[in-house]
Amino acid sequence: MAIHPTAIVEDGAQLGADVEIGPFCLVGRKAKLGDGVRLISHASVTGDTTLGARSVVHPGAFLGGEGQIRGNDAPQARLVIGEDNVIREGVTMNLGSAIGHGVTQVGARGYFMSMSHIAHDCQVGDDVTMANGAVLAGHVQVGDGAVFGGLSAVQQYGRIGRGAMLGGISGANNDVIPYGMAWGPHAKLIGLNTVGLKRRGLSHADLHAMRAAFRAIFLEPLGSLKERVTAAREKWADIAQVVEICDFILAPAKRSLLPVRMHGHDADDE
């Protein structure tokens, strides 16, 4: 264990083996740092925050600040961050809130670039990448492997499915399906994240089936959205990714789906 003499580690903080705390860092009394965590310098871990093993926190990051919400009073609020995360300069992640889950959850192996932000009560999966300045409002749910471009933003209570990508300078005020690709200041769904799917090792046949299912769900004019989704789920029941997309669409949600950008115009949600 190595703690720089200018760092402040409050009584009660729990430090794992081989933790490194650099110059001018602050570790609060309720913080818990896993084995091998490294705070480079000028980083703060406050509140009831658990930081998983081998995570690296760069200068200016602030983890465990109170949720940014009016009238918040949540003395038991927590922030739980998984293992092997890279948290770059100026990143902020807030505790949960009294009106939410009470806990903000961030998975393992994430890469959070400079000035990205995770607000109160978010539930973020594993292997998530947030580029510079990407921000999540409160209560957002993010699936494993999702990617956020620089300066992108997700409105509160939004859902971003597994393996989805939100392009840079894009604002998502509704849900993005798993493996979807969304782009635009008022983001629209523009197709599937085929690059990400190929990197996941999806076979050509399965990718072809996913494209066919996407067309059947979003681009066919007949029937309601629910009817098209139900039919697609039955037709491609052996393709796990198609089933996942269908179940995501049919699940209860506070927000609707992003509309699809089509040639020359946008398709409205039903």
C-alpha positions as CSV (number, residue, x, y, z in Angstrom):
1,M,0.0,0.0,0.0
2,A,1.3,3.5,-0.9
3,I,-0.4,6.7,0.3
4,H,1.2,10.0,-0.7
5,P,1.7,12.3,2.3
6,T,-0.5,15.0,0.8
7,A,-3.5,12.7,0.4
8,I,-6.3,12.7,3.0
9,V,-7.7,9.3,4.0
10,E,-10.4,9.7,6.6
11,D,-10.8,7.3,9.5
12,G,-13.2,4.5,8.6
13,A,-12.1,4.2,4.9
14,Q,-11.5,0.6,3.9
15,L,-8.4,0.0,1.7
16,G,-7.6,-3.3,0.0
17,A,-4.2,-4.7,-0.6
18,D,-1.7,-2.8,-2.8
19,V,-3.9,0.3,-3.1
20,E,-2.1,3.4,-4.3
21,I,-3.3,6.8,-3.4
22,G,-1.5,9.7,-5.1
23,P,-0.9,13.3,-4.3
24,F,-3.8,15.5,-3.1
25,C,-6.4,12.7,-3.2
26,L,-9.4,12.5,-0.8
27,V,-10.8,9.2,0.4
28,G,-13.9,9.6,2.6
29,R,-14.7,7.7,5.7
30,K,-17.3,5.4,4.1
31,A,-15.3,4.7,0.9
32,K,-14.2,1.1,0.2
33,L,-11.3,0.6,-2.3
34,G,-10.7,-2.9,-3.6
35,D,-7.3,-4.5,-4.0
36,G,-5.0,-2.8,-6.4
37,V,-7.1,0.3,-6.9
38,R,-5.0,3.3,-8.0
39,L,-5.9,6.9,-7.5
40,I,-3.4,8.8,-9.6
41,S,-3.7,12.3,-8.1
42,H,-6.3,15.0,-7.2
43,A,-9.1,12.4,-7.2
44,S,-11.9,12.2,-4.7
45,V,-13.9,9.1,-3.5
46,T,-16.5,10.1,-1.0
47,G,-19.8,9.0,0.3
48,D,-20.7,5.3,0.6
49,T,-18.7,4.4,-2.5
50,T,-17.3,1.0,-3.3
51,L,-14.6,1.0,-6.0
52,G,-13.8,-2.5,-7.4
53,A,-10.3,-4.0,-7.6
54,R,-7.7,-2.8,-10.0
55,S,-9.7,0.2,-11.1
56,V,-7.7,3.3,-12.0
57,V,-8.9,6.8,-11.3
58,H,-7.3,9.8,-13.0
59,P,-6.9,13.4,-11.8
60,G,-10.0,15.5,-11.1
61,A,-12.4,12.6,-11.0
62,F,-15.1,12.8,-8.2
63,L,-16.8,9.6,-7.2
64,G,-19.7,9.5,-4.7
65,G,-21.0,13.0,-4.7
66,E,-24.6,13.5,-3.6
67,G,-27.2,13.0,-6.3
68,Q,-27.9,16.2,-8.1
69,I,-31.6,16.4,-7.4
70,R,-33.7,19.0,-5.5
71,G,-34.7,18.1,-2.0
72,N,-32.6,15.0,-2.0
73,D,-32.2,13.4,1.5
74,A,-30.7,9.9,1.2
75,P,-28.3,9.1,4.1
76,Q,-28.1,5.5,3.0
77,A,-27.4,6.2,-0.7
78,R,-24.6,4.3,-2.3
79,L,-22.4,4.1,-5.4
80,V,-21.1,0.7,-6.4
81,I,-18.4,0.5,-9.1
82,G,-17.1,-2.9,-10.4
83,E,-13.6,-4.1,-11.0
84,D,-11.0,-3.1,-13.7
85,N,-12.6,0.2,-14.6
86,V,-10.6,3.1,-16.1
87,I,-12.0,6.4,-14.9
88,R,-10.4,9.3,-16.7
89,E,-9.9,13.0,-15.9
90,G,-12.9,14.9,-14.5
91,V,-15.3,12.0,-14.5
92,T,-18.2,12.3,-12.0
93,M,-20.4,9.5,-10.7
94,N,-23.1,10.2,-8.1
95,L,-24.7,8.3,-5.3
96,G,-28.3,7.1,-5.5
97,S,-31.2,9.2,-4.4
98,A,-34.1,9.0,-2.0
99,I,-36.6,8.8,-4.9
100,G,-34.7,6.1,-6.8
101,H,-33.1,2.8,-6.0
102,G,-30.8,4.4,-3.4
103,V,-27.8,3.0,-5.3
104,T,-26.0,3.9,-8.5
105,Q,-24.5,0.7,-10.0
106,V,-21.6,0.6,-12.5
107,G,-20.3,-2.7,-13.8
108,A,-16.8,-4.0,-14.5
109,R,-14.2,-3.2,-17.2
110,G,-15.8,0.1,-18.2
111,Y,-13.8,2.9,-19.9
112,F,-15.1,6.3,-18.9
113,M,-13.3,9.1,-20.7
114,S,-12.7,12.7,-19.5
115,M,-15.7,14.7,-18.2
116,S,-18.2,11.9,-18.6
117,H,-21.0,11.7,-16.0
118,I,-23.2,9.1,-14.4
119,A,-26.0,10.5,-12.4
120,H,-28.0,9.2,-9.4
121,D,-29.7,5.8,-9.6
122,C,-28.2,4.8,-13.0
123,Q,-27.7,1.1,-13.6
124,V,-24.7,0.6,-15.9
125,G,-23.6,-2.8,-17.2
126,D,-20.2,-4.3,-17.9
127,D,-17.7,-3.2,-20.6
128,V,-19.4,0.1,-21.2
129,T,-17.5,2.9,-23.0
130,M,-18.4,6.5,-22.5
131,A,-16.3,9.0,-24.6
132,N,-15.4,12.5,-23.6
133,G,-18.3,14.5,-22.2
134,A,-20.9,11.8,-22.5
135,V,-23.5,12.1,-19.8
136,L,-26.3,10.0,-18.3
137,A,-29.2,11.7,-16.5
138,G,-30.8,10.0,-13.4
139,H,-32.3,6.5,-13.4
140,V,-30.8,5.6,-16.8
141,Q,-30.3,1.8,-17.5
142,V,-27.4,0.8,-19.7
143,G,-26.8,-2.7,-21.0
144,D,-23.4,-4.5,-21.3
145,G,-21.1,-3.3,-24.0
146,A,-22.9,-0.1,-24.9
147,V,-20.9,2.7,-26.4
148,F,-21.5,6.5,-26.1
149,G,-19.9,9.0,-28.4
150,G,-18.4,12.2,-27.3
151,L,-20.8,14.8,-25.9
152,S,-23.8,12.4,-26.2
153,A,-26.6,12.6,-23.6
154,V,-29.3,10.3,-22.4
155,Q,-32.5,11.7,-20.7
156,Q,-33.6,10.5,-17.3
157,Y,-35.3,7.0,-17.1
158,G,-34.0,6.2,-20.6
159,R,-32.9,2.6,-21.5
160,I,-29.9,1.9,-23.7
161,G,-29.8,-1.8,-24.7
162,R,-26.9,-4.2,-24.7
163,G,-24.3,-3.5,-27.4
164,A,-26.1,-0.3,-28.6
165,M,-24.2,2.7,-29.8
166,L,-25.2,6.4,-29.4
167,G,-23.2,8.6,-31.7
168,G,-21.3,11.7,-30.8
169,I,-23.2,14.9,-30.1
170,S,-26.4,12.9,-30.0
171,G,-29.2,13.3,-27.5
172,A,-31.4,10.3,-26.7
173,N,-34.7,11.2,-25.1
174,N,-36.2,7.8,-25.6
175,D,-35.0,4.2,-25.5
176,V,-32.4,2.6,-27.8
177,I,-32.9,-1.1,-28.6
178,P,-30.1,-3.6,-27.9
179,Y,-27.5,-3.6,-30.7
180,G,-29.1,-0.5,-32.2
181,M,-27.2,2.5,-33.7
182,A,-28.6,5.9,-32.9
183,W,-27.5,9.3,-34.0
184,G,-28.5,12.9,-34.2
185,P,-29.1,15.9,-31.9
186,H,-32.6,14.5,-31.4
187,A,-31.4,11.0,-31.9
188,K,-33.1,8.6,-34.3
189,L,-32.5,4.9,-34.7
190,I,-30.5,4.4,-37.9
191,G,-30.0,0.7,-37.9
192,L,-27.9,-2.0,-36.1
193,N,-24.5,-1.6,-34.6
194,T,-23.1,-4.1,-37.1
195,V,-19.4,-3.3,-36.3
196,G,-20.0,-4.1,-32.7
197,L,-21.9,-7.3,-33.6
198,K,-19.1,-8.5,-35.8
199,R,-16.6,-7.8,-33.1
200,R,-18.7,-9.9,-30.8
201,G,-18.2,-12.8,-33.2
202,L,-21.8,-12.9,-34.5
203,S,-22.0,-15.2,-37.6
204,H,-22.9,-13.8,-41.0
205,A,-26.1,-15.9,-40.9
206,D,-27.2,-14.5,-37.6
207,L,-26.4,-10.9,-38.6
208,H,-28.4,-11.4,-41.8
209,A,-31.3,-12.7,-39.6
210,M,-31.0,-9.6,-37.3
211,R,-31.2,-7.3,-40.3
212,A,-34.3,-9.1,-41.6
213,A,-35.9,-8.8,-38.1
214,F,-35.1,-5.1,-37.9
215,R,-36.8,-4.5,-41.2
216,A,-39.8,-6.6,-40.2
217,I,-40.2,-4.7,-36.9
218,F,-39.5,-1.1,-37.9
219,L,-39.9,-0.8,-41.7
220,E,-42.9,-2.9,-42.5
221,P,-46.1,-0.8,-42.8
222,L,-48.6,-3.6,-41.8
223,G,-49.9,-4.2,-38.3
224,S,-49.1,-2.5,-35.0
225,L,-45.6,-2.4,-33.6
226,K,-46.5,-5.0,-30.9
227,E,-47.9,-7.3,-33.6
228,R,-44.8,-7.0,-35.7
229,V,-42.5,-7.6,-32.7
230,T,-44.5,-10.7,-31.6
231,A,-44.3,-12.1,-35.1
232,A,-40.5,-11.4,-35.3
233,R,-39.9,-13.1,-32.0
234,E,-41.7,-16.2,-33.1
235,K,-40.0,-16.3,-36.6
236,W,-36.5,-15.8,-35.3
237,A,-36.9,-17.5,-31.9
238,D,-33.5,-19.3,-32.4
239,I,-31.6,-16.0,-32.7
240,A,-30.8,-14.9,-29.2
241,Q,-30.2,-11.3,-30.2
242,V,-33.5,-10.9,-32.0
243,V,-35.3,-12.3,-29.0
244,E,-33.5,-9.9,-26.8
245,I,-34.5,-6.9,-29.0
246,C,-38.1,-8.1,-29.0
247,D,-38.2,-8.6,-25.2
248,F,-36.7,-5.1,-24.7
249,I,-39.4,-3.5,-26.9
250,L,-42.2,-5.4,-25.1
251,A,-40.9,-4.8,-21.6
252,P,-42.6,-2.1,-19.4
253,A,-40.8,1.2,-19.7
254,K,-41.2,4.8,-18.8
255,R,-40.1,6.0,-22.2
256,S,-41.0,5.0,-25.8
257,L,-38.5,3.8,-28.4
258,L,-36.5,6.2,-30.5
259,P,-38.2,6.6,-33.9
260,V,-36.4,5.1,-36.9
261,R,-34.7,7.3,-39.5
262,M,-35.8,6.2,-42.9
263,H,-34.9,7.4,-46.4
264,G,-36.2,11.0,-46.6
265,H,-38.4,10.9,-43.5
266,D,-38.8,9.4,-40.1
267,A,-41.1,6.6,-39.0
268,D,-43.3,7.5,-36.0
269,D,-43.6,5.2,-33.0
270,E,-46.9,3.4,-32.6
